[in-house]
Amino acid sequence: MKPHLLLLHGALGSAQELKPLARELSQFYQVHPLTLSGHGGRELVAGEFTMLHFAREVQQYISQHQLSDVHVFGFSMGGYVALTSALLAPGTIKSITTLGTKFNWNAETVGPETRLLNPASIQEKVPQFAEHLARVHAPTPWGAVVDATAGLLRQLAANPPLTAESLATIRIPVQVLVGELDKTADVDASRQFATYLPHATFEIIMNTPHPLERVNPDFLAGRIVALIAATQA
């Protein structure tokens, strides 16, 4: 039986953005692209748009589908969700690959990110992106998802679940990937946080910005396959 691979999307995204990667990897794994609650048309419930709730959703999915031999890929926020989920339930996940995940959330770093999450400014300055968000999250108003995401980031800055101490308890293989040109995930911070993980590797993807669609799909799939193969050996 093929190993199970869960794919977790980034902030303001949905499982739809993971479909090309899912097609690439379905020849090797039983692939499960997940849409987290409050995203992609799923109901946005006050009090549930939190990192801990998303991490619990991953564990609920694994339990409900009785999955074993589970590996996870998380893009951006999805990588943070994956690692938080591994903290909550050690032993349920065998490996994690993160791409473009911002780890260093604090009072200094959250301001620039949340200032970008202003529905009125998005509508005025990048209306095409507003239209895209409306399609992705319908019937939920896209502005509500943006506001909830800003709140989520403030929560992470106030009480981040991923710290040097907590990451040191994650004993599974993790590979931390970040694009050389990524302006969202700090390259140096990503390198530093990777050192907190006992079994992590870190790699910079040259000439690559943050958006998932700008990452070489063959390269990314190859890295995921290589890590999972190493855990199976």
C-alpha positions as a Python dict, from the first residue, in 0.01 Angstrom:
ca = {
    (1, 'M'): (0, 0, 0),
    (2, 'K'): (124, 348, -87),
    (3, 'P'): (217, 581, 201),
    (4, 'H'): (-27, 861, 277),
    (5, 'L'): (74, 1218, 198),
    (6, 'L'): (-126, 1510, 337),
    (7, 'L'): (-92, 1845, 158),
    (8, 'L'): (-163, 2163, 354),
    (9, 'H'): (-220, 2498, 183),
    (10, 'G'): (-102, 2844, 279),
    (11, 'A'): (-284, 3142, 430),
    (12, 'L'): (-576, 3270, 219),
    (13, 'G'): (-553, 2951, 12),
    (14, 'S'): (-730, 2619, -22),
    (15, 'A'): (-665, 2264, -139),
    (16, 'Q'): (-724, 2390, -494),
    (17, 'E'): (-374, 2541, -504),
    (18, 'L'): (-229, 2199, -423),
    (19, 'K'): (-387, 2009, -712),
    (20, 'P'): (-88, 2031, -950),
    (21, 'L'): (143, 1897, -679),
    (22, 'A'): (-112, 1628, -591),
    (23, 'R'): (-118, 1510, -952),
    (24, 'E'): (262, 1503, -959),
    (25, 'L'): (284, 1290, -645),
    (26, 'S'): (-19, 1063, -683),
    (27, 'Q'): (189, 803, -865),
    (28, 'F'): (387, 748, -546),
    (29, 'Y'): (143, 817, -263),
    (30, 'Q'): (-217, 822, -155),
    (31, 'V'): (-244, 1200, -163),
    (32, 'H'): (-483, 1398, 57),
    (33, 'P'): (-503, 1773, -22),
    (34, 'L'): (-678, 1930, 278),
    (35, 'T'): (-873, 2255, 298),
    (36, 'L'): (-858, 2392, 650),
    (37, 'S'): (-1173, 2529, 814),
    (38, 'G'): (-1264, 2885, 723),
    (39, 'H'): (-1095, 2848, 384),
    (40, 'G'): (-1213, 2745, 38),
    (41, 'G'): (-1581, 2780, 117),
    (42, 'R'): (-1567, 2593, 446),
    (43, 'E'): (-1754, 2769, 724),
    (44, 'L'): (-1559, 3035, 909),
    (45, 'V'): (-1643, 2991, 1278),
    (46, 'A'): (-1536, 3251, 1532),
    (47, 'G'): (-1290, 3100, 1776),
    (48, 'E'): (-1190, 2818, 1541),
    (49, 'F'): (-966, 3015, 1306),
    (50, 'T'): (-659, 2942, 1516),
    (51, 'M'): (-335, 2755, 1467),
    (52, 'L'): (-422, 2498, 1734),
    (53, 'H'): (-760, 2431, 1575),
    (54, 'F'): (-602, 2380, 1233),
    (55, 'A'): (-343, 2146, 1387),
    (56, 'R'): (-621, 1947, 1554),
    (57, 'E'): (-803, 1927, 1220),
    (58, 'V'): (-503, 1746, 1074),
    (59, 'Q'): (-512, 1495, 1359),
    (60, 'Q'): (-888, 1454, 1323),
    (61, 'Y'): (-847, 1381, 953),
    (62, 'I'): (-580, 1119, 1024),
    (63, 'S'): (-798, 957, 1291),
    (64, 'Q'): (-1127, 968, 1100),
    (65, 'H'): (-969, 812, 791),
    (66, 'Q'): (-768, 563, 1000),
    (67, 'L'): (-445, 661, 825),
    (68, 'S'): (-106, 519, 907),
    (69, 'D'): (233, 583, 751),
    (70, 'V'): (142, 951, 717),
    (71, 'H'): (372, 1218, 575),
    (72, 'V'): (289, 1588, 540),
    (73, 'F'): (383, 1869, 304),
    (74, 'G'): (289, 2219, 415),
    (75, 'F'): (319, 2533, 208),
    (76, 'S'): (369, 2858, 400),
    (77, 'M'): (111, 2856, 683),
    (78, 'G'): (53, 2487, 609),
    (79, 'G'): (407, 2407, 723),
    (80, 'Y'): (341, 2579, 1055),
    (81, 'V'): (18, 2380, 1089),
    (82, 'A'): (201, 2054, 1015),
    (83, 'L'): (469, 2110, 1279),
    (84, 'T'): (213, 2222, 1537),
    (85, 'S'): (11, 1910, 1464),
    (86, 'A'): (321, 1695, 1516),
    (87, 'L'): (367, 1864, 1854),
    (88, 'L'): (10, 1784, 1957),
    (89, 'A'): (25, 1415, 1870),
    (90, 'P'): (377, 1271, 1854),
    (91, 'G'): (400, 953, 1648),
    (92, 'T'): (111, 1022, 1411),
    (93, 'I'): (324, 1189, 1141),
    (94, 'K'): (638, 1026, 997),
    (95, 'S'): (793, 1321, 812),
    (96, 'I'): (724, 1684, 727),
    (97, 'T'): (837, 1903, 439),
    (98, 'T'): (776, 2275, 476),
    (99, 'L'): (809, 2531, 198),
    (100, 'G'): (812, 2906, 250),
    (101, 'T'): (698, 2882, 611),
    (102, 'K'): (747, 3191, 827),
    (103, 'F'): (855, 3075, 1171),
    (104, 'N'): (962, 3392, 1350),
    (105, 'W'): (634, 3543, 1466),
    (106, 'N'): (670, 3816, 1727),
    (107, 'A'): (566, 4175, 1794),
    (108, 'E'): (827, 4305, 1552),
    (109, 'T'): (753, 4078, 1257),
    (110, 'V'): (373, 4065, 1271),
    (111, 'G'): (311, 4433, 1193),
    (112, 'P'): (432, 4438, 831),
    (113, 'E'): (236, 4120, 756),
    (114, 'T'): (-94, 4229, 910),
    (115, 'R'): (-78, 4571, 743),
    (116, 'L'): (-100, 4388, 411),
    (117, 'L'): (-414, 4208, 528),
    (118, 'N'): (-652, 4500, 484),
    (119, 'P'): (-958, 4414, 272),
    (120, 'A'): (-1020, 4776, 168),
    (121, 'S'): (-661, 4821, 54),
    (122, 'I'): (-662, 4489, -130),
    (123, 'Q'): (-982, 4583, -310),
    (124, 'E'): (-841, 4922, -409),
    (125, 'K'): (-483, 4830, -497),
    (126, 'V'): (-506, 4471, -624),
    (127, 'P'): (-867, 4414, -735),
    (128, 'Q'): (-766, 4105, -933),
    (129, 'F'): (-644, 3944, -611),
    (130, 'A'): (-970, 4041, -440),
    (131, 'E'): (-1162, 3870, -720),
    (132, 'H'): (-941, 3562, -683),
    (133, 'L'): (-1006, 3548, -308),
    (134, 'A'): (-1379, 3585, -368),
    (135, 'R'): (-1375, 3281, -598),
    (136, 'V'): (-1157, 3073, -365),
    (137, 'H'): (-1358, 3132, -48),
    (138, 'A'): (-1717, 3165, -172),
    (139, 'P'): (-1972, 3167, -18),
    (140, 'T'): (-1773, 3309, 276),
    (141, 'P'): (-1701, 3680, 222),
    (142, 'W'): (-1334, 3702, 129),
    (143, 'G'): (-1280, 4004, 352),
    (144, 'A'): (-1382, 3798, 653),
    (145, 'V'): (-1111, 3543, 570),
    (146, 'V'): (-853, 3819, 537),
    (147, 'D'): (-954, 3970, 873),
    (148, 'A'): (-947, 3628, 1040),
    (149, 'T'): (-600, 3562, 899),
    (150, 'A'): (-473, 3889, 1042),
    (151, 'G'): (-612, 3785, 1379),
    (152, 'L'): (-443, 3447, 1349),
    (153, 'L'): (-105, 3610, 1289),
    (154, 'R'): (-148, 3834, 1592),
    (155, 'Q'): (-223, 3525, 1800),
    (156, 'L'): (97, 3362, 1673),
    (157, 'A'): (300, 3670, 1759),
    (158, 'A'): (154, 3682, 2111),
    (159, 'N'): (186, 3310, 2184),
    (160, 'P'): (381, 3115, 1917),
    (161, 'P'): (351, 2737, 1955),
    (162, 'L'): (675, 2679, 1763),
    (163, 'T'): (971, 2784, 1976),
    (164, 'A'): (1325, 2658, 2016),
    (165, 'E'): (1207, 2449, 2311),
    (166, 'S'): (899, 2298, 2148),
    (167, 'L'): (1066, 2226, 1815),
    (168, 'A'): (1341, 2037, 1997),
    (169, 'T'): (1080, 1776, 2096),
    (170, 'I'): (985, 1693, 1735),
    (171, 'R'): (1183, 1377, 1664),
    (172, 'I'): (1077, 1307, 1305),
    (173, 'P'): (1261, 1399, 983),
    (174, 'V'): (1176, 1751, 870),
    (175, 'Q'): (1306, 1936, 568),
    (176, 'V'): (1275, 2313, 566),
    (177, 'L'): (1271, 2460, 214),
    (178, 'V'): (1269, 2831, 138),
    (179, 'G'): (1307, 3026, -183),
    (180, 'E'): (1610, 3251, -222),
    (181, 'L'): (1380, 3540, -323),
    (182, 'D'): (1107, 3468, -68),
    (183, 'K'): (1001, 3800, 89),
    (184, 'T'): (744, 3635, 318),
    (185, 'A'): (947, 3364, 489),
    (186, 'D'): (1273, 3505, 622),
    (187, 'V'): (1560, 3292, 487),
    (188, 'D'): (1791, 3349, 783),
    (189, 'A'): (1513, 3288, 1035),
    (190, 'S'): (1413, 2970, 853),
    (191, 'R'): (1772, 2848, 872),
    (192, 'Q'): (1784, 2929, 1244),
    (193, 'F'): (1454, 2757, 1325),
    (194, 'A'): (1565, 2448, 1132),
    (195, 'T'): (1854, 2414, 1377),
    (196, 'Y'): (1604, 2376, 1661),
    (197, 'L'): (1466, 2057, 1504),
    (198, 'P'): (1675, 1751, 1596),
    (199, 'H'): (1632, 1576, 1259),
    (200, 'A'): (1596, 1863, 1014),
    (201, 'T'): (1761, 1964, 691),
    (202, 'F'): (1753, 2313, 545),
    (203, 'E'): (1774, 2413, 181),
    (204, 'I'): (1748, 2739, -12),
    (205, 'I'): (1583, 2705, -352),
    (206, 'M'): (1774, 2941, -576),
    (207, 'N'): (1601, 3211, -783),
    (208, 'T'): (1264, 3127, -629),
    (209, 'P'): (1010, 3366, -471),
    (210, 'H'): (732, 3281, -226),
    (211, 'P'): (426, 3190, -440),
    (212, 'L'): (377, 2815, -476),
    (213, 'E'): (310, 2843, -848),
    (214, 'R'): (654, 2997, -895),
    (215, 'V'): (833, 2696, -747),
    (216, 'N'): (970, 2433, -987),
    (217, 'P'): (718, 2148, -942),
    (218, 'D'): (961, 1874, -1038),
    (219, 'F'): (1217, 2002, -789),
    (220, 'L'): (962, 2024, -510),
    (221, 'A'): (816, 1681, -579),
    (222, 'G'): (1165, 1535, -590),
    (223, 'R'): (1252, 1675, -249),
    (224, 'I'): (932, 1538, -94),
    (225, 'V'): (989, 1196, -251),
    (226, 'A'): (1350, 1186, -131),
    (227, 'L'): (1261, 1260, 231),
    (228, 'I'): (982, 1004, 242),
    (229, 'A'): (1205, 743, 78),
    (230, 'A'): (1470, 805, 344),
    (231, 'T'): (1216, 739, 618),
    (232, 'Q'): (1110, 413, 449),
    (233, 'A'): (1465, 281, 418),
}
